[in-house]
Amino acid sequence: MIAPIPLYLLIHTVTYEEYQDNSDGYGEGYKAPVTLRNVRVEPVSSLRRSNTTETQTFNSMLFFDMTHSTPQVNFVEKSKVTFNGQEMVVSKVNPMYSLKLHHYEIELT
């Protein structure tokens, strides 16, 4: 079994607002903000090239450990994450397993 992400690496706190698609006719919205503790936010840069253009985008990756990070929430694409005053959007949720769910790697744009 793989050890949890070490607590000394989980130095950040973020605010998470879960995306809510109100299919009852009231449109889209967000649930109440939740403060996530003992997480890690890492900046990630990527370069995208096409035949005519080259675009550099900067994103972040949120690491949520199933042992040390709290509270456990339902990660949903299109949700909002606020870190150091910067609001980002969840573009992809990647659950990572060993024998059971170990942690999430959440792509933010």
N, C-alpha and C positions, 0 to 999 in steps of 0.2 A: 504494500500500500504506500502511496506517495504521501509525504508529510505535507501539512498545510503550508500555505505561503507564510513565511516568517512574519510575525507581528511587527517587527522593527522596519519592515518594508511597507507596511500598510499605514502610511503616515497622513493620509488625507481624509477630509470630510467633505461630502458633497450634498446637494439638495436634489432629490429625485421627484419628478412629477409624472406619474404614470398617465400615458395617453389613454383616452377613453373615447371610443367611437359610439356616440349616442345614435343608434339606428332608429330611435323612436321619433325622429323628425327634428330634434333640437340641435343637430350638428355635432361637431367635434368639441372635445374639451379635455380637461386634465383633472385627475383626482388631487386631493389635498397634498401639499408638499411633505416629503419624508426626508429626514436627515440620515444619510448613510455614513457610518463611522468605520474606521479601520479599512479603508479602501485605498487604492493607488490609481492615480491618473498620470499617464505617460504621454507626452506629445509624440506624435508620429508624423513624419513627413513622407509624402509620396509624390512621385513625378508621373504625370500622365501625358502620353504622347499620341498624337494622331498624325496623319499624313501632312497636315497643314499647320498644326499648332502644338505647342508644348505648354502644359499648365501644371504648376506646382501647387498642390493643395496641402494644407496642414490640418491634421485631425488629431484626436486623442484616443487613447484606449483606457477604459476603466476596468480595473481588476477588482472583482468582488469574490473574496474567499469564503467558502461555506463554513469554515470553522471560526474565523476571527471577525469577519465583517458583520455588521448589524445595522438595522434589523433585516431579516430576509424579506425580499419583496418579489413581486412578479415583474420581471423585466420585459418590456414591450417596446417594439420598434415605434418610432415617432414620439416617444416620451422625451421630456426635457431633463437635462442634467445641468446644474449650475455649479461651477467650480471657480473659486477666486473671482467671483463677479462675472464670469463669462458663461453665457447660456449656450448649451450645445444640444443637439438632437441625437437620440439613439438611432443609428442607421442599421445596425446589425447586432444581434445577441448570439454569442457563441458559447454554449455550455461545454465545459471541458471535464472529461471523466477519467478516473482511474478505475477502480472497481465500482465506484458510485460517483455522483456529481462532486467534483473537487472544487471548481471555481468557475466563474463567468469571465469572459473577456468581451467587453461591450464596446463596439466601435462607435465613436462620437464624431459628428461633423458640425 
